[in-house]
Amino acid sequence: MPNVVPLGGARYLAGLAGYFASPITILRATTTQDAYNADVAAWAPLDGHSDLPAHVGTGDVGVRLKNQEFRTSQTVSEVQQRRVFIAGAYNEIEVTDRARFEDEDWAIISVVVDSTSTLTELKIERLTPGNL
C-alpha cells in the first residue's frame, strides 16, 4: 500500500510555513472610558488572536474581488477587498470583528473554517473615502 499523507494537519502546515508570512490580528468591539468616564467605542485584540500566521491575497479564484469605486457628487470612495488564509482553525472569529494587518483595520465579511480544521479563510474589505 502506498504511503498516504492526509490533507491538513501539522505536516501540511509545516510545508506551507513560508506561505503564512503576513501576521494578522483579530479585533473585537469593546468600550473604554474617556477622561469624563463616558463610554467610548473601541477595538481591542481578541484573546489568543494576535499576530496569527496568515497569507493575504488580492482576490478570489471563483469570483474576482477587485477594488471598486463609488462616486457621489461630492466624493469618490474606494472599496478594497482581500482574501485571507490563517494557519489553524479559529472558530471564535465573527463577521462583527475586524482584521488588522500592515497597520490597517479591515471589516470581516465572511469566515470559513475548512473541514480539516487546518485553515480559516476570511474575506475582508476596507472603505477608503476620498474627495473629488
N, C-alpha and C positions, 0 to 999 in steps of 0.2 A: 504494500500500500504506500502511495506517495506521502511525503511529509506535507501535511496541510497546515497552513498558518491561518488562524481565524482572523477575519477582518475586525479591526478595532483592538482595543486593549493597549497594554503598556508597550509592547514591541512595535505596534503600529505608530504610536505617538513618538517613541524614541526615533524611529526612522524619519519622522517629519519635524524633528526638533527645530531645525533651521527655518522651517516654513512659518512658525509662530513667532515672528520677530517684532511684532508691534504690541507692546503691553497695553492693556485696556483696563479701565476701572469702571465698575458699575456704580452709579449714584442713585440714591433713593431720596424722595422728597421728605423733608423734615422741617421743624420750626426751631428757630433760635429766638433769643430776646435781644432787643436793642437797648440803648442806654436808658430808655424810658420804660423798660420792662414790657414793651409791646411785642407781641409775636410777629416774627418776620419769617417768611417762607425762605427756605434754603435747600441746597442739595448736599448730601454727605455720602461718603463711600459706604456701600453696603458691606457689613461684616464679612470678611473672608473673600471679598470680590475686588481686591486692589491688585493692580499690575498683573492681570491674568495674561498668560501667553496666548496671543491671538494673531490671526492673519486678517488684514483689512484689504478687501478687494474693491474694485471700482464698479462692479455690476453683477448681474445675474446671468447665468447661461441661457435660461429659457426666456426670460423677459429682460430686456435691456433696461438697466437703471441708469438713466442719464441725468445730467443737470438740466433742470427745467427753469424757464424764465417766466415770470408773471408780471405783467405791466398794468399799471393804472395810469391815470392822467398825471399823477404826482411822483410815482416811484416805479422802480424796476426791482423785483425781488427774485432771488435765485434759490431753488431748492436743489440741494445736492443729496444723493443717496449712495449708500455703500452697503456692501455685504461683508459681514464679519464672521470668521470661524474661530471659536475659542476652544483650546485643547481641554477637554473634560466635559462632564455633564453638570450644568448649573441650573437646576430646576427652580431655584429661588428667583431668577430674573423674571421681571414682569414688563409688560409693554408700557406701564406707567413710569418705569425707571428711565434713566439716561445712561449713555455710554460716553466716557471721556477718553480720548486718545489725542496725542500731539497737542495737549492743552486746549482742546476744543470739546464742547459738550454737544452731543447728538441725541435726538429723540429716538427711542426704540419703537419700531412699528411692527416687528414680528420676532418671535422667539421660538426656535425649534431645537429640541434635543434629539439627536439621532437615536435609532433603535438599539444601537450597541452601547449607548451612554459614553461614547468616545468624544463627540464633538457637540458644541452648542452653536447654532447658527443664528445670527442676529441680522435683521435688516434695519438700518438706521438712516435717519435723514436730518438735515440741518437747513434752516431757512436763513438766508443772508439778505437782509433788507438793503436797498440802495436807493439812490436818488437819480432823477433824470438829469 
